[in-house]
Amino acid sequence: MMRIISVRISILKLTFVMMLITAARLSAQTKLRQVPPVLGSLTPEEVNTFFMPGGTAGTRPTTVNGEPQILWFLRHGPQSGIVDVRQQGAAHESPVEGSELPTREQVFFDAATRFDLIALGRPGVSRSYILPNGGFLYSIMQFQVEDVVKNNPTAPVQPGALITIGREGGILRVKSKSGSELMLRNWSLDDPLFQTGRQYLLFFEYIPKAQIYLASRYGYKFAEGKTVATDPAGEAHEYLSGPTIVGMDKDELLQMAKGQAQRAREGGGKQ
């Protein structure tokens, strides 16, 4: 009799320990999905809307067996190593309207009418988070502004300013269910993450409620003074490379871009 009672007590202890481990794991996952302080003024639903690929409230995360993919990987995926998780079937913005390839001048004219800020600068170290809906990663970082092509009239930015920016996708190191390190890598299509300290020309949407700039997945970086698309193998390729922007001298590109931004401002672009 005593032996049976002892076995039952041992089972209850083991069950209790497993419950504590599960609760701790769920608590850690919930913490990873909390809105960071820099976005504290945004609701979880707003964060989902801004940072899901496609940037629309109707975009739903990819699921695995009915569960948001990142949460599924945390609970049922590999014990360690690197896991690439991608958003399937996401809608993507087009840098210009229409289906025909635009001229390079039209690319920047349209961008100046659609985006709040177009700036040259260098991103700092990024920190990635899991969206509240558990389906995708997003990243927050500082961006050192070096030149302004199109300024934000709501909150003007000057060269030398340090602004907070966010973008979809990221890299996040977490503990797997076994306690080992698991690296989640998550971005859309072939769009690579920004490299810390590298110079970029980026298009931004301003989110006044959080005083943060949301970076478009379209933009440019530079190699030996020449222009390169940030998304050379992805959906933006034909739009950004087709108009012969890629390969332009950086100073020539900036001069042309500023001229088109001025033209858009005089013609009633986004103010």
C-alpha positions as CSV (number, residue, x, y, z in Angstrom):
1,M,0.0,0.0,0.0
2,M,2.8,2.4,1.0
3,R,4.6,1.6,-2.3
4,I,1.5,2.5,-4.3
5,I,1.1,5.8,-2.4
6,S,4.8,6.5,-3.0
7,V,4.5,5.9,-6.7
8,R,1.4,8.1,-7.0
9,I,3.2,10.9,-5.1
10,S,6.1,10.6,-7.5
11,I,3.8,10.8,-10.5
12,L,2.1,13.8,-9.0
13,K,5.5,15.5,-8.5
14,L,6.6,14.7,-12.0
15,T,3.3,16.1,-13.4
16,F,3.6,19.2,-11.3
17,V,7.2,19.8,-12.6
18,M,6.1,19.3,-16.2
19,M,3.3,21.8,-15.6
20,L,5.8,24.3,-14.3
21,I,8.1,23.8,-17.2
22,T,5.2,24.2,-19.7
23,A,4.0,27.3,-17.9
24,A,7.5,28.8,-18.0
25,R,7.8,28.0,-21.7
26,L,4.5,29.6,-22.5
27,S,5.3,32.6,-20.3
28,A,8.6,33.0,-22.3
29,Q,6.8,32.8,-25.6
30,T,4.2,35.3,-24.4
31,K,7.0,37.7,-23.4
32,L,8.6,37.4,-26.8
33,R,5.3,38.5,-28.4
34,Q,4.8,41.5,-26.1
35,V,5.0,44.9,-27.8
36,P,8.4,46.4,-27.0
37,P,8.5,49.7,-25.1
38,V,9.6,51.6,-28.2
39,L,6.2,50.6,-29.7
40,G,4.3,50.8,-26.5
41,S,1.7,53.2,-27.8
42,L,0.6,50.8,-30.5
43,T,-1.9,48.0,-29.9
44,P,-1.0,44.4,-30.7
45,E,-3.4,44.6,-33.6
46,E,-1.7,47.7,-35.0
47,V,1.8,46.0,-34.7
48,N,0.5,43.0,-36.6
49,T,-0.9,45.4,-39.3
50,F,2.3,47.4,-39.7
51,F,4.8,44.6,-39.7
52,M,3.1,41.7,-41.5
53,P,4.4,41.3,-45.1
54,G,2.1,43.3,-47.3
55,G,1.3,45.7,-44.5
56,T,-2.5,45.1,-44.5
57,A,-4.8,44.2,-41.7
58,G,-6.2,41.3,-43.8
59,T,-2.8,39.6,-44.1
60,R,-2.8,36.5,-42.0
61,P,0.2,34.6,-40.8
62,T,1.2,31.3,-42.3
63,T,0.1,28.4,-40.0
64,V,1.3,24.9,-39.4
65,N,-1.4,22.5,-38.3
66,G,-3.6,25.5,-37.6
67,E,-1.0,27.2,-35.3
68,P,1.0,30.3,-36.3
69,Q,4.2,29.1,-37.8
70,I,6.7,30.5,-35.3
71,L,4.8,29.3,-32.3
72,W,4.6,25.9,-33.9
73,F,8.3,25.8,-34.4
74,L,8.9,26.8,-30.8
75,R,6.7,24.0,-29.5
76,H,7.2,21.2,-32.0
77,G,10.2,22.1,-34.1
78,P,13.8,21.0,-34.0
79,Q,15.7,21.1,-30.7
80,S,18.5,23.3,-32.0
81,G,20.1,24.8,-35.1
82,I,18.7,27.3,-37.6
83,V,15.1,27.4,-38.8
84,D,14.0,29.4,-41.8
85,V,10.3,30.4,-41.6
86,R,8.8,32.3,-44.5
87,Q,5.5,34.1,-45.1
88,Q,3.6,32.4,-47.9
89,G,1.2,34.2,-50.2
90,A,1.7,37.6,-48.7
91,A,0.7,40.6,-50.7
92,H,3.5,42.9,-51.7
93,E,3.4,46.6,-52.3
94,S,4.5,47.8,-55.8
95,P,7.0,50.7,-55.8
96,V,5.0,52.3,-58.6
97,E,1.5,52.0,-60.0
98,G,0.7,50.0,-63.1
99,S,2.2,47.0,-64.7
100,E,4.6,48.6,-67.1
101,L,8.2,49.3,-66.1
102,P,8.5,52.9,-65.2
103,T,11.4,55.2,-66.0
104,R,13.8,55.7,-63.2
105,E,12.5,59.3,-62.7
106,Q,9.0,57.9,-62.4
107,V,10.2,55.5,-59.7
108,F,11.3,58.4,-57.5
109,F,8.4,60.7,-58.4
110,D,5.9,58.0,-57.4
111,A,7.9,57.2,-54.2
112,A,7.9,60.8,-53.2
113,T,4.1,60.9,-53.5
114,R,3.6,57.8,-51.5
115,F,6.2,57.8,-48.7
116,D,6.7,60.2,-45.9
117,L,10.5,60.2,-45.9
118,I,13.2,59.1,-48.3
119,A,16.6,59.2,-46.7
120,L,20.2,58.1,-47.1
121,G,21.8,56.6,-44.0
122,R,23.1,53.7,-42.0
123,P,21.2,51.3,-39.8
124,G,22.5,50.3,-36.4
125,V,22.2,47.0,-34.6
126,S,18.7,45.6,-34.9
127,R,16.6,43.7,-32.3
128,S,14.0,41.2,-33.5
129,Y,10.6,40.3,-32.0
130,I,7.8,37.9,-32.6
131,L,4.6,39.5,-33.8
132,P,1.7,39.4,-31.3
133,N,-0.1,37.0,-33.8
134,G,2.9,34.6,-33.6
135,G,3.3,34.3,-37.4
136,F,6.2,36.5,-38.3
137,L,9.3,38.3,-37.0
138,Y,9.9,42.1,-37.2
139,S,13.0,44.2,-36.3
140,I,13.6,47.5,-34.6
141,M,16.8,49.5,-35.0
142,Q,18.3,53.0,-35.1
143,F,19.0,54.7,-38.4
144,Q,21.7,57.4,-38.8
145,V,20.5,59.9,-41.4
146,E,23.2,61.2,-43.7
147,D,21.1,62.9,-46.4
148,V,17.4,63.6,-47.0
149,V,15.8,63.2,-50.4
150,K,12.2,63.8,-49.4
151,N,11.5,65.1,-45.9
152,N,8.7,64.4,-43.6
153,P,6.7,67.6,-43.1
154,T,5.0,66.2,-40.0
155,A,8.3,65.6,-38.2
156,P,11.2,67.0,-40.3
157,V,14.4,65.1,-40.2
158,Q,17.8,66.7,-40.6
159,P,21.1,65.0,-41.7
160,G,22.9,63.7,-38.6
161,A,19.6,62.8,-36.9
162,L,19.1,59.3,-35.4
163,I,15.7,58.0,-36.0
164,T,14.0,54.7,-34.9
165,I,12.9,52.5,-37.8
166,G,11.2,49.1,-38.1
167,R,10.9,46.5,-40.8
168,E,9.4,43.1,-41.4
169,G,11.6,40.1,-40.9
170,G,14.4,39.3,-38.4
171,I,16.7,36.9,-36.7
172,L,15.8,35.7,-33.2
173,R,17.7,33.4,-30.9
174,V,15.4,31.5,-28.5
175,K,15.4,28.5,-26.2
176,S,13.8,25.4,-27.7
177,K,11.7,23.0,-25.7
178,S,14.8,21.1,-24.8
179,G,16.6,24.2,-23.5
180,S,19.0,24.4,-26.5
181,E,19.5,27.5,-28.6
182,L,17.3,27.7,-31.7
183,M,17.8,30.5,-34.3
184,L,14.7,31.6,-36.1
185,R,15.3,33.5,-39.4
186,N,12.3,35.1,-41.0
187,W,11.9,37.5,-43.9
188,S,9.8,37.6,-47.0
189,L,10.9,36.2,-50.4
190,D,14.5,36.9,-51.1
191,D,14.7,40.2,-49.2
192,P,17.8,40.2,-47.0
193,L,18.0,42.0,-43.7
194,F,19.8,45.3,-43.5
195,Q,23.5,45.1,-42.7
196,T,24.6,47.1,-39.7
197,G,26.6,50.2,-40.7
198,R,26.1,49.8,-44.5
199,Q,24.8,52.8,-46.4
200,Y,21.2,52.6,-47.8
201,L,18.7,54.8,-49.5
202,L,15.4,53.8,-48.0
203,F,11.7,54.7,-48.3
204,F,9.8,55.2,-45.0
205,E,6.2,55.5,-43.8
206,Y,5.9,57.5,-40.6
207,I,3.8,56.1,-37.7
208,P,3.0,59.2,-35.6
209,K,1.5,57.3,-32.8
210,A,4.8,55.5,-32.1
211,Q,7.1,58.2,-33.6
212,I,8.8,55.4,-35.7
213,Y,9.5,55.0,-39.4
214,L,8.4,51.8,-41.1
215,A,11.0,50.9,-43.8
216,S,9.7,49.7,-47.2
217,R,11.2,46.4,-48.4
218,Y,12.3,48.3,-51.5
219,G,15.4,50.5,-51.5
220,Y,19.0,50.7,-52.5
221,K,22.5,50.1,-51.2
222,F,25.8,50.9,-52.7
223,A,29.0,49.1,-53.6
224,E,32.0,51.0,-54.8
225,G,29.9,54.1,-55.4
226,K,27.4,52.2,-57.6
227,T,23.7,51.5,-56.9
228,V,22.5,48.0,-56.0
229,A,18.8,47.0,-55.2
230,T,18.2,45.8,-51.7
231,D,16.1,43.0,-53.1
232,P,18.1,41.9,-56.2
233,A,16.5,38.4,-56.5
234,G,13.0,39.1,-55.3
235,E,9.8,40.7,-56.5
236,A,11.2,44.2,-56.6
237,H,13.9,43.2,-59.1
238,E,12.1,44.2,-62.3
239,Y,10.9,47.4,-60.9
240,L,14.0,48.6,-59.3
241,S,16.6,47.2,-61.8
242,G,14.5,47.5,-64.9
243,P,14.6,51.3,-65.1
244,T,18.4,51.1,-65.1
245,I,18.7,52.5,-61.6
246,V,21.0,49.7,-60.6
247,G,24.5,50.6,-61.6
248,M,24.0,54.4,-61.4
249,D,26.6,56.5,-59.7
250,K,25.4,57.2,-56.1
251,D,25.7,61.0,-56.4
252,E,23.9,61.0,-59.8
253,L,21.1,58.9,-58.2
254,L,20.7,61.2,-55.3
255,Q,20.6,64.3,-57.5
256,M,18.0,62.7,-59.7
257,A,16.0,61.5,-56.7
258,K,15.9,64.9,-55.1
259,G,14.8,66.5,-58.3
260,Q,11.9,64.1,-58.6
261,A,11.0,64.7,-54.9
262,Q,10.9,68.4,-55.6
263,R,8.7,67.9,-58.7
264,A,6.3,65.7,-56.6
265,R,6.1,68.4,-53.9
266,E,5.3,71.1,-56.4
267,G,2.8,68.8,-58.1
268,G,0.9,68.0,-55.0
269,G,2.5,64.8,-53.8
270,K,2.2,63.4,-50.3
271,Q,2.7,66.2,-47.9
